[in-house]
Amino acid sequence: FHTARGLRGDLSSPLSVKHLAMIDKLTALHSLGLSGVPPASALDYDPEEFGLPIKGSDIANMRLLSKLSALYIKDVPMIQPLLSSMPQHSNIKELTLVELDITDRDLKLLETSKGLQTLRIFRCPKLTKEAALTLCQIKGLKHFYTDEIWPLSTQNIFKGHKIDFNYEHYDFGREALFGPRRGPFKQDSLEF
């Protein structure tokens, strides 16, 4: 994936299970972004050519997780086994979850994650503001970012637990990374 979010969100290349085996050998990595096959394009992939699309359990079985400090997951189905494994990886300080089919209940799997300090959740439409109480149970959590506008009363729940709540529009994070755009710009351009 491309960490520099631009005008149309981030750029990513879907991975298969065979790709994970190769990535798992890169033991010097400190951060890793993994993208599954977007649901809308899943029918376009030939498993014989591409390999089997990744699932949460495939990522959970990676030995590399014990070496990472940051993990970014996008468009990966059945993510619950990975969320369940997070408490075993106190080395992971930052977790970003994008375009996942997760619910408030799924976030309970992160409650005993002791190392997690920063959590970003974007484009996960089944999550509600009711997840705030669950998120506040994550012991080491200091920063939470979301693209959902939660009421002030919900945001205050985070303040009471000394967690920095941040709204961040997912598609327009480019300026935070690179500063204001200079020069001409085309509305339909993918360029930064």
N, C-alpha and C positions, 0 to 999 in steps of 0.2 A: 504494500500500500504506500501511498505517497502522503507523508504526514502534513504537508503544506496544503491545507484545505483552500480551495479556490472558489471561483464563482459558482461552480456546480457541485460543491462538496469535495470529498477526497477522491483520488484516483486509485483504483485497486485492481489487482489481477487475481481471479479466483484460483484457489489451490486444490489439488487432489491429495489423497492419502499418500500416494507415492512421492509427492513433493515434500510432505511432512517428514518422511524418513530421511530425506536429504538435508532438510533444514535442521533436523534434530542433531546432526553431526557438527553444527556450527557452534561449538561450545564456548566461544569467546564473545558471543552476543550478550548485550545487556538489556536490549529492548527488542521486541518482536511484534510485528503486525501481521495478522493472518486474516485473509478474506476467503469466505466460502463462495459458493455459487449463488448469486441472487435468485430468489424464487422465480422471478419472471423469466429468467433465461435458463433455468435448470433443464428444460426440455431440449435445448439446443446442444447439449453436451453429449458426446458419444463416450460412454464409459471405457470402451476398448482403446480409444485414442487418448482421452483425457485422464482416465483413471476414476476411481470412486471419489465423489465429492466428500470433503471433510465434515465431520460432526464433532460435537463437543467432546465425546468420549475419545476420539482420535487425538485431540489436543491434550486432553487430561493425561494421556499415556506418554506424552513426550518427556524424556529425561531432561531436556533443556529447560523446562519450567523451573527447576531447582537452581538455575543460574541467572535467571532474568530478574531485572528490577522493574521493568515495565512491559505490559502486555496489552495489545490492541486487538480486538476481535470484531469482525464485521460479517454479517450475512452467514452465520454458521448455525445450522439447525440443531435442535436437541442439545442445547448448550448446558443443560443442568449438570451432567457429569463433570464438566470443567468447573462450574461454580462450586460443586461439592468438594472438588479437590483443592480449591484455593486455600483453605486453612492449613494445608500441608506445605504451602509455599510462602512462608513468612518473608522470604526475600523479595517477593513482588510487592512493590510499594505503590505502583500506579496501574490501574486497570481501566481500560476504555471499552465500552460495549456499544456497538452501533448496529442498528437495523436488525435487532434480534427479537424473537418471539418470546420474550420473557414477561413474567407477571410479578406482582408485588410479592407473592408467595415464593417465587424463585430467588428473590433477593435474600430471603432468610438463610439460604445456603452460605451466604457470605458473613453472617453474624460472628462467627468465631475466627475470622481471618485477622490475625494479630498484626501482621506487617502492613496491611493495606492502609495507605495514608491519603491517596487521591483516587477518587472514583468519578469517571465521566460516563454518562449514559445519554445517548442521542438516538433519536428516531426509534424508540421502543414504545409503540403506541398503547400497549396493554398495561403499562405502568401508570399508576395514579399517585396523587399526592399522599395517599394513605401509606405509601412505601416509606415516607419520612421517618416514621417511628422505627421501622426495621433498620433503616440505614443508620440511625443514631445508635443502634446497638453494636455496630462494628467498632470495636474497642479503639483502634488506632486511627480511625478516619478523621482527617483534618480538613479536607477539601472535597466538595461535591459540586460537579458541573452537570447541567442538564439543559436541553433545548425546550423544555416544557416550562411554561410560565405558571409557577405555583403561587397560590395566594400568600399574602404577607404573613398570615397566621401560621401557615405551614413553614415558611421560611424561618419564622421565629423559633420553631421547634429545633432547628439546626443550631441557632444561636445559643439556645439553652444548653446544648451539648458541646458547645465550643467547636462547631463544625462550620467552616466557611462555605456558605451556599452561594453558587454563582449561576446565573442564567447566561448561556452562551448560544447564540444563534449558530447552528451547525454549518450552514452554507456560507456564512460571512465571517469566518475566522481569519481570513487572509491578512487583513490589515493589522491584526494583533501580532502576527508573525513577521510581516515585512514592512509595516508602516503604510501610510497613505500612498495610493497609486500615483505615479508621475507620468505625464504624457497622455496621448490619446488612448482610448479604450473602446473596444467594440462590445456591445451588449452580449452577442452570441459567442464571443471568443472564449476558448478554454485557457488562454494564456493568463499569467499573473500580471 
